Amino acid sequence: MKIITLVFCLIISLSTQAQKLTIYTYDSFVSEWGPGPIIKEKFEKNFNIELEFVAVDSAATLLNKIILEGSSTKADIVLGLDMNLFDAANKSNLFLKHDIQNINNQIKLPLKWDSENFVPYNYGYFAFVYNNKKLKNPPLSMYELINTTDAKIVIQDPRTSTPGLGLLTWMKALYGDEAGKEWKKLNKKIISVTKGWTDAYYNFFMTGEADMVLSYTTSPAAHIMFEENYDISASIFDEGNYISIEFAGILKNSKNKIIANDFLKFILSDDFQSVIPSTNIMYPVTSISNLPDAFNNLSIPKVIQLNPKEINDNKENWINEWLNAF
């Protein structure tokens, strides 16, 4: 009788465990103003499965976390990596192929999506954001930012921040072997390098300590939607702006692979995509009917993106080049 009871309890325990999906992501995604709380509510209602988000301070930390945890990780899904980490994520051999068919027929991206392991959920373009009432002649190119503007600039560290790494690859895409020399000129205008986006944006830019902050072309939309503030603008550069596509993937060690795959399909649903513009302040990857009016005020730049393999092969050297420029 005791053995039967133990077996029954074990079955109940395993069944209970299977009813929770654990997703590693970055902290702003799960903040009270981010998409996480709404997506959690929608997914749990539709699938009757508990959704648990585990947040780290930045997307750049996500990949390192699951690599260090290895087979002991509790994560079923990682959500929040971007194209600058794409090749490294692929080569980590930690991710499982999804079974979503004809994904490019479902999504609408400026670039073709080419992955059997990952599903994109939003995208945007890096940009330098400024107050148009205070900075009357903003730079309209990377050349002007480096050579002619007197603006005080704050950026993020490429070792710990997605935008920071985005600027690093943006500079390499434009200047190649001359990037180190251009960094030295740009660094004379940089008043601080922060660990993450939040510190740079709110503690330096929004307080008036800095004239420009490294952010996204979509950042002004947040001020329009929530503050009716049209004073914040983003520079669209003549050379183009570097694109950031964020994606999610299932870990091979997931104990809930079927429901994890359902979540990836859920990512492409209107329930998920309609939440992105007004919470993550990025573009959805599918065509939704209710894109906020604030996005109509945004300009779409030319796309710049380096090959993810080139980034992965050279990132450490590029970071050292950036550090030496200081």
Buried (B, 14 or more C-beta within 10 A) or exposed (E): EEEEEEEEEEEEEEEEEEEBBBBBBBBBBBBEEBBBBBBBEBBEEEBEBEBEBBBBBBBBBBBEBBEEBEEEBBBBBBBBBBBBBBBBBBEBEBBBEBEBEEBEEBBEBBEEBEBEBBBBBBBBBBBBBBBEEEBEEBBBBBBBBBEEBEBBBBBBBBBBBBBBBBBBBBBBBBBEEEBBEBBEEBBEBBEBBBBBBBBBBEBBBBEEBBBBBBBBBBBBBBBBBEEEEEEBBBBBBEBBBBBBBBBBBBBBBBBBBEBBBBBBBBBBBEBBBBBBBBBBBBBBBBEBEEBBEBBEEBEEBEBBBBEBEBBBEBBEEBBEBBEEBE
